[in-house]
Amino acid sequence: MPRDKQLTVQLANKPGTLAQVAQALGEAKVNMRALAVFEGRAKIIAEDPAKGRDALQKVGLFASIEDCLTVDMLDRPGSLGDICARLAGAGINIDYAYTGITQSAGKAVVVMVVSDLDRAAKIVG
């Protein structure tokens, strides 16, 4: 199933904050698969979200874990459009999305927070 967990980290708008996040995760040996930074927050797909949250909180950063959808898709033009159209056809809204890396050749990963995670996971799964 393409259900996943993402870390959400509150960021101060000052130099070095994202470095602090990345360094804390690196020191804890928590690998990031996807990252988006916007509006004072970092959204991270990490290999071990609970360990990542603990590492971030140890350095004084507020971090939470939330459910999300991750979809490994073909790395070719139109793949994202096809996925989005299937979700739209089912009446599922995409609140936001971002991309990351995958270990599979010819694939890309997209992370989405959607209005109905259970139905979306079935549609894209």
C-alpha positions as CSV (number, residue, x, y, z in Angstrom):
1,M,0.0,0.0,0.0
2,P,1.3,3.5,-0.7
3,R,0.4,4.8,2.7
4,D,3.4,6.3,4.5
5,K,4.4,8.6,7.3
6,Q,5.9,12.1,6.9
7,L,7.8,14.2,9.5
8,T,6.6,17.8,9.8
9,V,9.2,20.1,11.4
10,Q,8.5,23.7,12.4
11,L,11.3,25.9,11.1
12,A,12.5,29.3,12.2
13,N,13.0,31.7,9.3
14,K,16.7,32.2,9.8
15,P,20.0,30.9,8.3
16,G,21.0,27.5,9.5
17,T,17.6,26.0,10.5
18,L,17.4,23.6,7.6
19,A,21.1,22.7,8.2
20,Q,20.2,21.9,11.8
21,V,17.4,19.6,10.6
22,A,19.6,17.8,8.1
23,Q,22.5,17.4,10.5
24,A,20.3,16.1,13.3
25,L,18.8,13.4,11.0
26,G,22.3,12.6,9.6
27,E,23.8,12.2,13.0
28,A,20.9,9.9,13.9
29,K,21.5,7.9,10.7
30,V,18.0,8.7,9.4
31,N,17.9,8.8,5.7
32,M,15.6,11.2,3.8
33,R,13.7,10.0,0.7
34,A,11.8,13.2,0.1
35,L,11.9,16.8,1.3
36,A,9.8,19.9,0.8
37,V,10.3,23.2,2.7
38,F,7.6,25.9,2.6
39,E,5.8,28.3,4.9
40,G,7.9,27.7,7.9
41,R,7.7,23.9,7.7
42,A,9.8,21.0,6.4
43,K,8.0,17.9,5.2
44,I,10.2,14.8,5.2
45,I,9.8,11.2,4.2
46,A,12.4,9.4,6.3
47,E,13.3,5.8,6.5
48,D,12.5,5.8,10.2
49,P,10.1,8.7,11.0
50,A,9.9,7.9,14.8
51,K,13.7,7.9,15.1
52,G,13.8,11.1,13.0
53,R,11.2,12.8,15.2
54,D,13.2,11.9,18.3
55,A,16.5,13.2,16.9
56,L,14.9,16.5,15.9
57,Q,13.2,16.9,19.3
58,K,16.6,16.3,21.0
59,V,18.0,19.4,19.3
60,G,15.0,21.5,20.3
61,L,12.9,21.3,17.1
62,F,9.2,20.6,17.1
63,A,8.5,17.6,14.9
64,S,5.3,15.5,14.3
65,I,4.4,12.5,12.3
66,E,1.5,12.5,9.9
67,D,0.0,10.1,7.4
68,C,0.5,10.6,3.7
69,L,0.4,8.9,0.3
70,T,3.6,8.0,-1.5
71,V,3.4,6.8,-5.0
72,D,6.3,5.2,-6.9
73,M,5.6,6.2,-10.5
74,L,7.3,5.8,-13.9
75,D,9.8,8.6,-14.5
76,R,8.3,9.7,-17.8
77,P,6.1,12.6,-19.0
78,G,2.5,12.2,-18.1
79,S,2.9,9.9,-15.1
80,L,2.0,12.5,-12.5
81,G,-0.9,13.7,-14.6
82,D,-2.3,10.2,-14.9
83,I,-2.2,9.7,-11.1
84,C,-3.7,13.1,-10.4
85,A,-6.5,12.5,-12.9
86,R,-7.4,9.2,-11.3
87,L,-7.6,10.8,-7.9
88,A,-9.7,13.8,-9.3
89,G,-12.0,11.3,-11.0
90,A,-12.7,9.8,-7.6
91,G,-13.4,13.2,-6.1
92,I,-10.2,13.2,-4.0
93,N,-8.5,16.5,-3.4
94,I,-4.7,16.8,-3.3
95,D,-3.9,19.3,-0.5
96,Y,-0.2,19.4,-1.4
97,A,2.4,17.3,-3.1
98,Y,6.2,17.1,-3.4
99,T,8.7,14.7,-5.0
100,G,11.7,12.7,-3.8
101,I,14.0,9.9,-4.7
102,T,13.6,6.2,-5.2
103,Q,16.0,3.4,-5.5
104,S,14.3,1.9,-8.6
105,A,15.7,2.8,-12.0
106,G,13.2,4.6,-14.2
107,K,10.9,5.5,-11.2
108,A,10.2,8.6,-9.3
109,V,8.3,9.1,-6.0
110,V,5.6,11.6,-5.3
111,V,4.3,12.4,-1.8
112,M,0.7,13.6,-1.5
113,V,-1.5,14.7,1.3
114,V,-5.0,14.0,0.2
115,S,-8.6,14.4,1.4
116,D,-9.3,10.7,1.6
117,L,-6.1,8.7,2.2
118,D,-7.8,5.2,2.4
119,R,-9.5,5.6,-1.0
120,A,-6.5,7.3,-2.6
121,A,-4.2,4.4,-1.5
122,K,-6.6,1.9,-3.1
123,I,-6.7,3.9,-6.3
124,V,-3.0,4.3,-6.8
125,G,-2.0,1.1,-5.1
